[in-house]
Amino acid sequence: MKIAITLLLYALAYGWGWRMLHGEGHRRRRLLLGCIIGYGAYLNICGITDTPHLSLGILYTAYFQPVGRAIIYWLGG
């Protein structure tokens, strides 16, 4: 039931955003809106169901932390 309500609210938000982006030249913005809304719904549903998900934090953990540790080691810290 939570998932259905969540999807309904995201669909309403997408519909509201779609209406706000009217006129010519807004196809890219509508596509970007759909991607952002879809990613937000994906993260929210993964949080509800307690399943692992891809996020920007994975990039930080996989790349930036080891590089930072290497730089600190290289500087003698």
FIGU-618707 format. One record per atom (N, C-alpha, C): residue number from 0; atom name; x, y, z. Coordinates in nm, 2 decimals, always signed. Each point is the difference from the previous one (the first is absolute). Layout:
<rs>
R   num   atome       c1       c2       c3
R   NUM      CA        X        Y        Z
...
</rs>
This chain:
<rs>
R   num   atome       c1       c2       c3
R     0       N    +0.08    -0.12    +0.00
R     0      CA    -0.08    +0.12    +0.00
R     0       C    +0.09    +0.13    +0.00
R     1       N    +0.11    -0.01    +0.08
R     1      CA    +0.09    +0.12    +0.00
R     1       C    +0.06    +0.02    -0.14
R     2       N    +0.03    -0.10    -0.07
R     2      CA    +0.06    +0.01    -0.13
R     2       C    -0.10    +0.07    -0.10
R     3       N    -0.12    -0.05    +0.01
R     3      CA    -0.10    +0.06    -0.09
R     3       C    -0.03    +0.15    +0.03
R     4       N    +0.00    +0.03    +0.12
R     4      CA    -0.02    +0.15    +0.04
R     4       C    +0.12    +0.08    -0.04
R     5       N    +0.12    -0.06    +0.02
R     5      CA    +0.12    +0.07    -0.04
R     5       C    +0.00    +0.02    -0.15
R     6       N    -0.03    -0.10    -0.08
R     6      CA    +0.00    +0.02    -0.15
R     6       C    -0.11    +0.09    -0.04
R     7       N    -0.11    +0.00    +0.06
R     7      CA    -0.11    +0.10    -0.03
R     7       C    +0.05    +0.14    +0.02
R     8       N    +0.06    +0.03    +0.12
R     8      CA    +0.05    +0.13    +0.03
R     8       C    +0.11    +0.05    -0.10
R     9       N    +0.09    -0.10    -0.04
R     9      CA    +0.10    +0.04    -0.10
R     9       C    -0.06    +0.03    -0.13
R    10       N    -0.10    -0.08    -0.04
R    10      CA    -0.07    +0.02    -0.13
R    10       C    -0.07    +0.14    +0.01
R    11       N    -0.06    +0.04    +0.11
R    11      CA    -0.07    +0.13    +0.01
R    11       C    +0.11    +0.11    -0.01
R    12       N    +0.11    -0.02    +0.06
R    12      CA    +0.11    +0.10    -0.01
R    12       C    +0.05    +0.01    -0.14
R    13       N    +0.01    -0.11    -0.07
R    13      CA    +0.05    +0.01    -0.14
R    13       C    -0.11    +0.06    -0.09
R    14       N    -0.12    -0.03    +0.03
R    14      CA    -0.11    +0.07    -0.08
R    14       C    +0.00    +0.15    +0.02
R    15       N    +0.02    +0.04    +0.13
R    15      CA    +0.00    +0.15    +0.03
R    15       C    +0.12    +0.06    -0.07
R    16       N    +0.11    -0.06    +0.01
R    16      CA    +0.12    +0.05    -0.07
R    16       C    -0.01    +0.01    -0.15
R    17       N    -0.07    -0.10    -0.06
R    17      CA    -0.02    -0.01    -0.14
R    17       C    -0.08    +0.12    -0.04
R    18       N    -0.11    +0.03    +0.07
R    18      CA    -0.08    +0.12    -0.03
R    18       C    +0.07    +0.13    +0.01
R    19       N    +0.10    +0.01    +0.10
R    19      CA    +0.07    +0.12    +0.02
R    19       C    +0.10    +0.03    -0.12
R    20       N    +0.04    -0.11    -0.06
R    20      CA    +0.10    +0.01    -0.11
R    20       C    -0.08    +0.00    -0.14
R    21       N    -0.07    +0.10    -0.03
R    21      CA    -0.08    +0.01    -0.12
R    21       C    +0.07    +0.09    -0.11
R    22       N    -0.03    -0.02    -0.12
R    22      CA    +0.06    +0.08    -0.10
R    22       C    +0.10    -0.08    -0.08
R    23       N    +0.06    +0.07    -0.10
R    23      CA    +0.10    -0.06    -0.08
R    23       C    +0.14    -0.01    +0.07
R    24       N    +0.07    -0.10    -0.03
R    24      CA    +0.14    -0.01    +0.05
R    24       C    +0.01    -0.05    +0.14
R    25       N    -0.10    -0.07    +0.05
R    25      CA    +0.00    -0.05    +0.14
R    25       C    +0.01    -0.15    +0.00
R    26       N    +0.03    -0.06    -0.12
R    26      CA    +0.01    -0.15    +0.00
R    26       C    +0.11    -0.05    +0.09
R    27       N    +0.12    +0.06    -0.01
R    27      CA    +0.11    -0.04    +0.08
R    27       C    -0.03    +0.02    +0.15
R    28       N    -0.06    +0.11    +0.03
R    28      CA    -0.03    +0.02    +0.14
R    28       C    -0.10    -0.10    +0.05
R    29       N    -0.10    -0.03    -0.08
R    29      CA    -0.10    -0.11    +0.04
R    29       C    +0.07    -0.13    +0.02
R    30       N    +0.10    -0.03    -0.09
R    30      CA    +0.07    -0.13    +0.01
R    30       C    +0.08    +0.00    +0.13
R    31       N    +0.07    +0.12    +0.03
R    31      CA    +0.08    +0.01    +0.12
R    31       C    -0.09    -0.01    +0.12
R    32       N    -0.12    +0.06    +0.00
R    32      CA    -0.09    -0.01    +0.11
R    32       C    -0.04    -0.15    +0.02
R    33       N    -0.03    -0.07    -0.11
R    33      CA    -0.03    -0.14    +0.01
R    33       C    +0.11    -0.08    +0.06
R    34       N    +0.12    +0.02    -0.04
R    34      CA    +0.12    -0.07    +0.06
R    34       C    +0.01    +0.03    +0.15
R    35       N    -0.01    +0.12    +0.04
R    35      CA    +0.01    +0.04    +0.14
R    35       C    -0.11    -0.06    +0.08
R    36       N    -0.12    +0.01    -0.05
R    36      CA    -0.12    -0.06    +0.07
R    36       C    +0.02    -0.15    +0.01
R    37       N    +0.04    -0.06    -0.11
R    37      CA    +0.01    -0.15    +0.00
R    37       C    +0.11    -0.05    +0.09
R    38       N    +0.12    +0.07    +0.01
R    38      CA    +0.10    -0.03    +0.09
R    38       C    -0.04    +0.02    +0.14
R    39       N    -0.07    +0.10    +0.03
R    39      CA    -0.05    +0.02    +0.14
R    39       C    -0.10    -0.10    +0.04
R    40       N    -0.09    -0.04    -0.09
R    40      CA    -0.09    -0.11    +0.03
R    40       C    +0.08    -0.13    +0.02
R    41       N    +0.10    -0.03    -0.08
R    41      CA    +0.08    -0.12    +0.01
R    41       C    +0.07    +0.00    +0.14
R    42       N    +0.06    +0.11    +0.04
R    42      CA    +0.06    +0.00    +0.13
R    42       C    -0.10    -0.02    +0.11
R    43       N    -0.11    +0.07    -0.01
R    43      CA    -0.10    -0.01    +0.10
R    43       C    -0.06    -0.14    +0.02
R    44       N    -0.03    -0.07    -0.11
R    44      CA    -0.05    -0.14    +0.00
R    44       C    +0.11    -0.09    +0.05
R    45       N    +0.12    +0.02    -0.04
R    45      CA    +0.11    -0.09    +0.06
R    45       C    +0.01    +0.02    +0.15
R    46       N    -0.02    +0.12    +0.05
R    46      CA    +0.00    +0.03    +0.14
R    46       C    -0.12    -0.07    +0.07
R    47       N    -0.11    +0.00    -0.06
R    47      CA    -0.12    -0.06    +0.06
R    47       C    +0.02    -0.15    +0.01
R    48       N    +0.05    -0.06    -0.11
R    48      CA    +0.02    -0.15    +0.00
R    48       C    +0.13    -0.05    +0.05
R    49       N    +0.08    +0.09    +0.04
R    49      CA    +0.13    -0.03    +0.06
R    49       C    +0.09    -0.08    -0.09
R    50       N    +0.00    +0.03    -0.13
R    50      CA    +0.09    -0.06    -0.10
R    50       C    +0.12    +0.09    -0.03
R    51       N    +0.11    -0.06    -0.03
R    51      CA    +0.12    +0.08    -0.04
R    51       C    -0.03    +0.08    -0.13
R    52       N    +0.06    +0.11    -0.01
R    52      CA    -0.02    +0.09    -0.12
R    52       C    +0.12    +0.07    -0.04
R    53       N    +0.00    +0.05    -0.12
R    53      CA    +0.12    +0.08    -0.05
R    53       C    -0.03    +0.15    +0.04
R    54       N    +0.10    +0.06    +0.05
R    54      CA    -0.01    +0.15    +0.03
R    54       C    +0.13    +0.06    -0.02
R    55       N    +0.00    +0.13    +0.01
R    55      CA    +0.13    +0.08    -0.01
R    55       C    +0.10    -0.03    +0.11
R    56       N    -0.05    -0.05    +0.11
R    56      CA    +0.09    -0.04    +0.11
R    56       C    +0.09    -0.11    -0.03
R    57       N    -0.04    -0.09    -0.09
R    57      CA    +0.08    -0.11    -0.05
R    57       C    +0.12    +0.05    -0.07
R    58       N    -0.01    +0.11    -0.08
R    58      CA    +0.11    +0.06    -0.08
R    58       C    +0.10    +0.06    +0.10
R    59       N    -0.05    +0.06    +0.11
R    59      CA    +0.09    +0.06    +0.10
R    59       C    +0.07    -0.11    +0.07
R    60       N    -0.06    -0.11    +0.04
R    60      CA    +0.06    -0.11    +0.07
R    60       C    +0.10    -0.07    -0.08
R    61       N    -0.04    -0.03    -0.13
R    61      CA    +0.09    -0.08    -0.08
R    61       C    +0.12    +0.08    -0.06
R    62       N    -0.02    +0.13    -0.02
R    62      CA    +0.11    +0.07    -0.07
R    62       C    +0.07    +0.11    +0.09
R    63       N    -0.08    +0.09    +0.05
R    63      CA    +0.06    +0.11    +0.07
R    63       C    +0.07    -0.03    +0.13
R    64       N    -0.06    -0.10    +0.08
R    64      CA    +0.06    -0.03    +0.13
R    64       C    +0.14    -0.07    -0.02
R    65       N    +0.02    -0.10    -0.09
R    65      CA    +0.13    -0.05    -0.02
R    65       C    +0.10    +0.10    -0.06
R    66       N    -0.04    +0.09    -0.09
R    66      CA    +0.09    +0.10    -0.05
R    66       C    +0.04    +0.09    +0.11
R    67       N    -0.09    +0.04    +0.09
R    67      CA    +0.03    +0.09    +0.11
R    67       C    +0.09    -0.07    +0.10
R    68       N    -0.02    -0.13    +0.02
R    68      CA    +0.10    -0.07    +0.09
R    68       C    +0.13    -0.01    -0.06
R    69       N    +0.01    -0.02    -0.13
R    69      CA    +0.13    +0.00    -0.07
R    69       C    +0.07    +0.13    +0.00
R    70       N    -0.07    +0.11    -0.01
R    70      CA    +0.06    +0.13    +0.00
R    70       C    +0.05    +0.03    +0.14
R    71       N    -0.08    -0.04    +0.10
R    71      CA    +0.05    +0.03    +0.14
R    71       C    +0.12    -0.09    +0.03
R    72       N    +0.00    -0.12    -0.04
R    72      CA    +0.12    -0.09    +0.01
R    72       C    +0.12    +0.06    -0.07
R    73       N    -0.02    +0.05    -0.12
R    73      CA    +0.11    +0.06    -0.08
R    73       C    +0.05    +0.12    +0.07
R    74       N    -0.08    +0.08    +0.06
R    74      CA    +0.05    +0.12    +0.07
R    74       C    +0.06    -0.03    +0.14
R    75       N    -0.01    -0.13    +0.04
R    75      CA    +0.07    -0.04    +0.12
R    75       C    -0.09    +0.01    +0.12
R    76       N    -0.13    +0.00    -0.02
R    76      CA    -0.09    +0.02    +0.12
R    76       C    -0.06    -0.13    +0.05
</rs>
